[in-house]
Amino acid sequence: MKAVKSIKGLAMVEFTIILPILLFLLLSILELGRAFYQYTELEKLSRDSTRYLINTIARGSGTYELTQNDINNAKNLAVYGNINGGGDTRLPLLKTEQVSVTLNGNHVQVEIVYPFHPVLGQLPNFFSADDISLNFDMTSSYTMRMLL
């Protein structure tokens, strides 16, 4: 009977040691999933904005130009999901200033730089006074060529 009680106590000690590692792995998997979701949403937003611009500025004359109104509409489409610019943003912390639109010849490019902030923003650095920041910028760039 004494051996069974010591085995139960040993299992409890092992579980207590392993629990933080399992929780860290679970949190890491959840954060990677959230980062992957936000990156695919970012890719979709830049692609949709580029397609909008391709359809808008292809006016049939053979020369292409971007007006400030076209650029603002594409930025609003990338951030808010509509060209009017109202409502909630498609991703948290996404702003129109983070979207850049360029026209090079007959190529339109929309680039979005999005700051990703994980739930655990910093890791403690035990060897120096500075903590390790886990924040980074996601960049999505989409380029399309306009057909004559």
CYANA upper distance limits for C-alpha pairs under 8 A (distance plus 0.5 A):
  1 MET  CA      5 LYS  CA      7.27
  2 LYS  CA      6 SER  CA      6.99
  3 ALA  CA      7 ILE  CA      6.80
  4 VAL  CA      8 LYS  CA      6.86
  5 LYS  CA      9 GLY  CA      6.78
  6 SER  CA     10 LEU  CA      6.60
  7 ILE  CA     11 ALA  CA      6.74
  8 LYS  CA     12 MET  CA      6.90
  9 GLY  CA     13 VAL  CA      6.87
 10 LEU  CA     14 GLU  CA      6.70
 11 ALA  CA     15 PHE  CA      6.59
 12 MET  CA     16 THR  CA      6.67
 13 VAL  CA     17 ILE  CA      6.82
 14 GLU  CA     18 ILE  CA      6.65
 15 PHE  CA     19 LEU  CA      6.30
 16 THR  CA     20 PRO  CA      8.21
 17 ILE  CA     21 ILE  CA      8.39
 18 ILE  CA     22 LEU  CA      6.83
 19 LEU  CA     23 LEU  CA      6.65
 20 PRO  CA     24 PHE  CA      6.57
 21 ILE  CA     25 LEU  CA      6.75
 22 LEU  CA     26 LEU  CA      6.67
 23 LEU  CA     27 LEU  CA      6.63
 24 PHE  CA     28 SER  CA      6.59
 25 LEU  CA     29 ILE  CA      6.69
 26 LEU  CA     30 LEU  CA      6.76
 27 LEU  CA     31 GLU  CA      6.63
 28 SER  CA     32 LEU  CA      6.65
 29 ILE  CA     33 GLY  CA      6.71
 30 LEU  CA     34 ARG  CA      6.73
 31 GLU  CA     35 ALA  CA      6.56
 31 GLU  CA    118 PRO  CA      7.07
 31 GLU  CA    119 VAL  CA      7.99
 32 LEU  CA     36 PHE  CA      6.55
 33 GLY  CA     37 TYR  CA      6.65
 34 ARG  CA     38 GLN  CA      6.69
 35 ALA  CA     39 TYR  CA      6.59
 35 ALA  CA    116 PHE  CA      7.93
 36 PHE  CA     40 THR  CA      6.70
 37 TYR  CA     41 GLU  CA      6.69
 38 GLN  CA     42 LEU  CA      6.56
 38 GLN  CA     91 LEU  CA      7.72
 39 TYR  CA     43 GLU  CA      6.70
 39 TYR  CA    138 MET  CA      7.48
 39 TYR  CA    140 SER  CA      8.29
 40 THR  CA     44 LYS  CA      6.72
 41 GLU  CA     45 LEU  CA      6.70
 41 GLU  CA     91 LEU  CA      8.36
 42 LEU  CA     46 SER  CA      6.80
 42 LEU  CA    112 ILE  CA      7.94
 42 LEU  CA    114 TYR  CA      8.48
 42 LEU  CA    140 SER  CA      6.84
 43 GLU  CA     47 ARG  CA      6.63
 43 GLU  CA    140 SER  CA      6.15
 43 GLU  CA    141 SER  CA      8.02
 43 GLU  CA    142 TYR  CA      8.24
 44 LYS  CA     48 ASP  CA      6.56
 45 LEU  CA     49 SER  CA      6.67
 45 LEU  CA     77 LEU  CA      8.05
 45 LEU  CA     78 ALA  CA      5.44
 45 LEU  CA     79 VAL  CA      8.07
 45 LEU  CA     81 GLY  CA      8.28
 46 SER  CA     50 THR  CA      6.68
 46 SER  CA     78 ALA  CA      6.64
 46 SER  CA    110 VAL  CA      6.33
 46 SER  CA    111 GLU  CA      7.07
 46 SER  CA    112 ILE  CA      7.24
 46 SER  CA    140 SER  CA      7.22
 46 SER  CA    141 SER  CA      7.08
 46 SER  CA    142 TYR  CA      6.48
 47 ARG  CA     51 ARG  CA      6.72
 47 ARG  CA    110 VAL  CA      8.23
 47 ARG  CA    142 TYR  CA      6.27
 48 ASP  CA     52 TYR  CA      6.63
 48 ASP  CA     77 LEU  CA      8.30
 48 ASP  CA     78 ALA  CA      7.86
 49 SER  CA     53 LEU  CA      6.79
 49 SER  CA     74 ALA  CA      5.67
 49 SER  CA     75 LYS  CA      7.82
 49 SER  CA     77 LEU  CA      6.54
 49 SER  CA     78 ALA  CA      6.22
 49 SER  CA    110 VAL  CA      7.47
 50 THR  CA     54 ILE  CA      6.69
 50 THR  CA     74 ALA  CA      7.99
 50 THR  CA    108 VAL  CA      7.16
 50 THR  CA    109 GLN  CA      7.04
 50 THR  CA    110 VAL  CA      6.38
 50 THR  CA    142 TYR  CA      7.33
 50 THR  CA    143 THR  CA      7.53
 50 THR  CA    144 MET  CA      7.36
 51 ARG  CA     55 ASN  CA      6.77
 51 ARG  CA    144 MET  CA      8.17
 52 TYR  CA     56 THR  CA      6.58
 52 TYR  CA     74 ALA  CA      7.44
 53 LEU  CA     57 ILE  CA      6.43
 53 LEU  CA     70 ASP  CA      7.52
 53 LEU  CA     74 ALA  CA      7.16
 53 LEU  CA    108 VAL  CA      7.96
 54 ILE  CA     58 ALA  CA      6.55
 54 ILE  CA    108 VAL  CA      7.61
 54 ILE  CA    144 MET  CA      8.05
 54 ILE  CA    145 ARG  CA      8.45
 54 ILE  CA    146 MET  CA      6.80
 56 THR  CA     70 ASP  CA      8.06
 57 ILE  CA     64 TYR  CA      6.81
 57 ILE  CA     65 GLU  CA      7.22
 57 ILE  CA     66 LEU  CA      7.28
 57 ILE  CA     70 ASP  CA      8.39
 58 ALA  CA     64 TYR  CA      7.19
 58 ALA  CA    146 MET  CA      7.72
 59 ARG  CA     64 TYR  CA      8.07
 60 GLY  CA    148 LEU  CA      8.12
 62 GLY  CA    148 LEU  CA      6.62
 64 TYR  CA    105 GLY  CA      8.15
 64 TYR  CA    106 ASN  CA      7.38
 65 GLU  CA    103 LEU  CA      8.01
 66 LEU  CA     70 ASP  CA      6.61
 66 LEU  CA     71 ILE  CA      7.29
 66 LEU  CA    103 LEU  CA      7.60
 67 THR  CA     71 ILE  CA      6.94
 68 GLN  CA     72 ASN  CA      6.62
 69 ASN  CA     73 ASN  CA      6.58
 70 ASP  CA     74 ALA  CA      6.68
 71 ILE  CA     75 LYS  CA      6.68
 71 ILE  CA    101 VAL  CA      6.95
 72 ASN  CA     76 ASN  CA      6.60
 72 ASN  CA     83 ILE  CA      8.37
 73 ASN  CA     77 LEU  CA      6.58
 73 ASN  CA     82 ASN  CA      8.44
 73 ASN  CA     83 ILE  CA      5.13
 73 ASN  CA     84 ASN  CA      7.45
 73 ASN  CA     85 GLY  CA      8.27
 74 ALA  CA     78 ALA  CA      6.68
 74 ALA  CA     83 ILE  CA      7.16
 74 ALA  CA    101 VAL  CA      8.44
 75 LYS  CA     79 VAL  CA      6.71
 75 LYS  CA     83 ILE  CA      8.31
 75 LYS  CA     96 THR  CA      6.05
 75 LYS  CA     99 VAL  CA      6.51
 75 LYS  CA    100 SER  CA      8.18
 75 LYS  CA    101 VAL  CA      8.43
 76 ASN  CA     80 TYR  CA      5.98
 76 ASN  CA     81 GLY  CA      7.29
 76 ASN  CA     82 ASN  CA      6.63
 76 ASN  CA     83 ILE  CA      5.59
 76 ASN  CA     84 ASN  CA      7.07
 76 ASN  CA     85 GLY  CA      5.29
 76 ASN  CA     96 THR  CA      7.10
 77 LEU  CA     81 GLY  CA      4.95
 77 LEU  CA     82 ASN  CA      4.99
 77 LEU  CA     83 ILE  CA      5.35
 77 LEU  CA     84 ASN  CA      8.34
 77 LEU  CA     85 GLY  CA      7.64
 78 ALA  CA     82 ASN  CA      8.28
 78 ALA  CA     90 ARG  CA      8.47
 78 ALA  CA     96 THR  CA      8.34
 78 ALA  CA     99 VAL  CA      8.08
 79 VAL  CA     85 GLY  CA      8.24
 79 VAL  CA     89 THR  CA      5.98
 79 VAL  CA     90 ARG  CA      6.41
 79 VAL  CA     91 LEU  CA      7.97
 79 VAL  CA     94 LEU  CA      6.77
 79 VAL  CA     95 LYS  CA      6.76
 79 VAL  CA     96 THR  CA      6.66
 80 TYR  CA     85 GLY  CA      6.20
 80 TYR  CA     86 GLY  CA      7.05
 80 TYR  CA     87 GLY  CA      6.96
 80 TYR  CA     88 ASP  CA      6.64
 80 TYR  CA     89 THR  CA      5.06
 80 TYR  CA     90 ARG  CA      6.08
 81 GLY  CA     85 GLY  CA      8.28
 81 GLY  CA     89 THR  CA      7.98
 81 GLY  CA     90 ARG  CA      7.07
 82 ASN  CA     86 GLY  CA      7.94
 89 THR  CA     93 LEU  CA      8.33
 89 THR  CA     94 LEU  CA      7.08
 89 THR  CA     95 LYS  CA      8.40
 90 ARG  CA     94 LEU  CA      8.04
 93 LEU  CA    114 TYR  CA      8.44
 93 LEU  CA    115 PRO  CA      8.08
 94 LEU  CA     98 GLN  CA      7.59
 94 LEU  CA    114 TYR  CA      6.94
 94 LEU  CA    115 PRO  CA      8.46
 95 LYS  CA     99 VAL  CA      8.00
 98 GLN  CA    112 ILE  CA      6.16
 98 GLN  CA    113 VAL  CA      5.93
 98 GLN  CA    114 TYR  CA      7.27
 99 VAL  CA    110 VAL  CA      7.49
 99 VAL  CA    111 GLU  CA      6.24
 99 VAL  CA    112 ILE  CA      5.03
 99 VAL  CA    113 VAL  CA      7.22
100 SER  CA    110 VAL  CA      6.26
100 SER  CA    111 GLU  CA      5.74
100 SER  CA    112 ILE  CA      6.97
101 VAL  CA    108 VAL  CA      7.91
101 VAL  CA    109 GLN  CA      6.28
101 VAL  CA    110 VAL  CA      5.17
101 VAL  CA    111 GLU  CA      7.06
102 THR  CA    108 VAL  CA      6.41
102 THR  CA    109 GLN  CA      5.75
102 THR  CA    110 VAL  CA      7.13
103 LEU  CA    107 HIS  CA      6.25
103 LEU  CA    108 VAL  CA      5.13
103 LEU  CA    109 GLN  CA      6.89
104 ASN  CA    108 VAL  CA      6.99
106 ASN  CA    145 ARG  CA      6.19
106 ASN  CA    146 MET  CA      5.90
106 ASN  CA    147 LEU  CA      8.26
107 HIS  CA    143 THR  CA      7.03
107 HIS  CA    144 MET  CA      6.03
107 HIS  CA    145 ARG  CA      4.84
107 HIS  CA    146 MET  CA      6.69
108 VAL  CA    143 THR  CA      6.07
108 VAL  CA    144 MET  CA      5.94
108 VAL  CA    145 ARG  CA      6.89
108 VAL  CA    146 MET  CA      8.13
109 GLN  CA    141 SER  CA      7.40
109 GLN  CA    142 TYR  CA      6.11
109 GLN  CA    143 THR  CA      4.78
109 GLN  CA    144 MET  CA      7.08
110 VAL  CA    141 SER  CA      6.22
110 VAL  CA    142 TYR  CA      6.00
110 VAL  CA    143 THR  CA      7.11
111 GLU  CA    139 THR  CA      7.58
111 GLU  CA    140 SER  CA      6.14
111 GLU  CA    141 SER  CA      4.66
111 GLU  CA    142 TYR  CA      6.94
112 ILE  CA    139 THR  CA      6.19
112 ILE  CA    140 SER  CA      5.76
112 ILE  CA    141 SER  CA      6.88
113 VAL  CA    137 ASP  CA      6.79
113 VAL  CA    138 MET  CA      6.22
113 VAL  CA    139 THR  CA      4.99
113 VAL  CA    140 SER  CA      7.08
114 TYR  CA    137 ASP  CA      5.91
114 TYR  CA    138 MET  CA      5.54
114 TYR  CA    139 THR  CA      6.75
115 PRO  CA    135 ASN  CA      7.67
115 PRO  CA    136 PHE  CA      6.38
115 PRO  CA    137 ASP  CA      4.83
115 PRO  CA    138 MET  CA      6.64
116 PHE  CA    135 ASN  CA      6.29
116 PHE  CA    136 PHE  CA      5.98
116 PHE  CA    137 ASP  CA      6.22
116 PHE  CA    138 MET  CA      7.04
117 HIS  CA    121 GLY  CA      6.84
117 HIS  CA    134 LEU  CA      7.83
117 HIS  CA    135 ASN  CA      5.43
117 HIS  CA    136 PHE  CA      7.51
118 PRO  CA    134 LEU  CA      7.38
118 PRO  CA    135 ASN  CA      7.03
120 LEU  CA    134 LEU  CA      8.05
121 GLY  CA    133 SER  CA      6.58
121 GLY  CA    134 LEU  CA      5.83
121 GLY  CA    135 ASN  CA      6.74
122 GLN  CA    131 ASP  CA      6.66
122 GLN  CA    132 ILE  CA      5.87
122 GLN  CA    133 SER  CA      4.98
122 GLN  CA    134 LEU  CA      6.01
122 GLN  CA    135 ASN  CA      8.38
123 LEU  CA    131 ASP  CA      6.29
123 LEU  CA    132 ILE  CA      5.53
123 LEU  CA    133 SER  CA      7.02
123 LEU  CA    134 LEU  CA      7.81
124 PRO  CA    130 ASP  CA      8.19
124 PRO  CA    131 ASP  CA      5.30
124 PRO  CA    132 ILE  CA      6.76
125 ASN  CA    129 ALA  CA      7.26
125 ASN  CA    130 ASP  CA      6.78
125 ASN  CA    131 ASP  CA      5.46
125 ASN  CA    132 ILE  CA      6.69
